[in-house]
Amino acid sequence: MTTDHASHSARPCLSQSRPSRLALPTLLLGGFITVFDLFVVNVAIPPMQADLGAGFAEIGLVVAGYALAFGVLLIAGGRLGDRYGRRRLYAVGMVGFALTSFLCGIAPDAASLIVARGLQGATAAILFPQVYALLRVMYDEAGRRRAFGLLGMTLGLAAIAGQVLGGVLIEANILGLGWRMIFLVNLPVGLAAAVLARSLPESRAPGALGVDWAGICLATAGLLLLLLPLLEGPASGWPLWTWASMAASVAVLTGFVLWEARVMQQGGDPTVDLGLFRNRDFSAGSLVVLLIYSTSTSLFLCFSLLIQSGLGLTPFEAGLVFAPASGGFVVASWAAPKIQARLGPLGIAGGMLVYAAGLAALIVMTSGLGDRSDLSSVLPAFILVGIGQGLSMTPLLNLVIGMVDERHAGMAAGGVATLQQVGGAFGVSIVGIFFVGLLGTDAGDGTAQVSRHAAAFSGAMIYNLAAVIVSAGLIAWGALKHRTTSLERTA
């Protein structure tokens, strides 16, 4: 679950007027709607596949396209708000999110939906950083603690609501629109929130950084050239173009690194400060963020296909299955800061081991599924996964950002937030290779359909299990290394 995002904009700037009573609910609504749309797709995947005739690759792009656009444009969205006004960019982002949601809802085919989801992710990247930035500048220290506490609660509830309410909307089949209503509902909500944005105080950051559009285009192109063949390759038999595309992605991403170095040398404002990665702790921590967040989106995508396409659950029933795991995540997220304060990074590594234990149990339990009556035996493992995610993912971001000097914290936070989303897109691509390969071209029907989906899910989740175990090992190794160094210095 990816409900915890770091805002890169850490510069305080006093607003010109006191916030109204509507300001906080308006910002919370902005956070809610963006996270809601991250999770609501989980229960809509099989209906979308059936309606649009889409395969795993197309559905993977619907999920990954949103995350990728969201991730690569987050830093740009924050900088635009710093420069041109956070209230203005909040309103622009909200209107854009409402209109692109409408485009998702009326998409006539899979290709149109993929493009619309990418645009929706881009507008979310404009909208979301303003929520964090405005909460920072609107309140004093005590007010910020309360506001960010409410925001965390709101994002957790959005994850649950996205799955349960999404299932209700799909099954209600309002005006015969089915899954399309999960997107169309954003239109009136988003436009109302844009109007309410007038209650927000305007603020800017003096000396705001510029946007490195060339760097963003290179990064986006390089990642797309990598993700497209990874998603399309398994179903198409890995034709020559997939290998050519991956080779091109290496060249383009190398060009991105060289460009960022040049911008730094010329005293410009790069998208990513490559100097941060000279810090080995930050580099290792960034790798852990990429790995651990690559497991979450792919897990829910494949589990949704298992319980709906395989076991035949309705979208609402699927939402009820997802909800307890989301609840476990929210509760564990509240407890995680206290555990980290007591145990330090080893507490995060322990949370990852809980996550790994849940995944291992899930792999074992799902591999033996026979029909939907066996699903109750899987739920404890799924809840354990949610608890492990909450104990590890929530405090991990603060740990990694804290590995750099305070003056670089804003840039580090933006990079980490980007890695969250890029990791999610990357995970869908990698896990899809195993899932599609194990499922086969003909999923069968009845018992054969259940067994094939169960085998595909349990086999694909081995990547997730390995990624979480490696992440736990890296965090534990770093913690023990620093503890040893500290003891040697005091000896």
QUIQUI-V10827 format. One line per field, one symbol per residue. burial: # if it has 9 or more other C-alpha atoms within 8 Angstrom, else .. A space follows every 50 residues. Layout:
BEGIN
burial: ???
END
This chain:
BEGIN
burial: #.#..#####..#.#...#..###.#####################.##. .#.#.############################################# #####.#..#.############################....#..##.# #####################.##..########.##.###.##.##.## #####..#..##..##.##################..#...##.##.### ###.###.###.##....###.##.#..#.######.############# ###########.#####################.###.##...####### #################.####.##..##.#################.## ##.#....###############################...#....### ############.##.###.######.##............
END
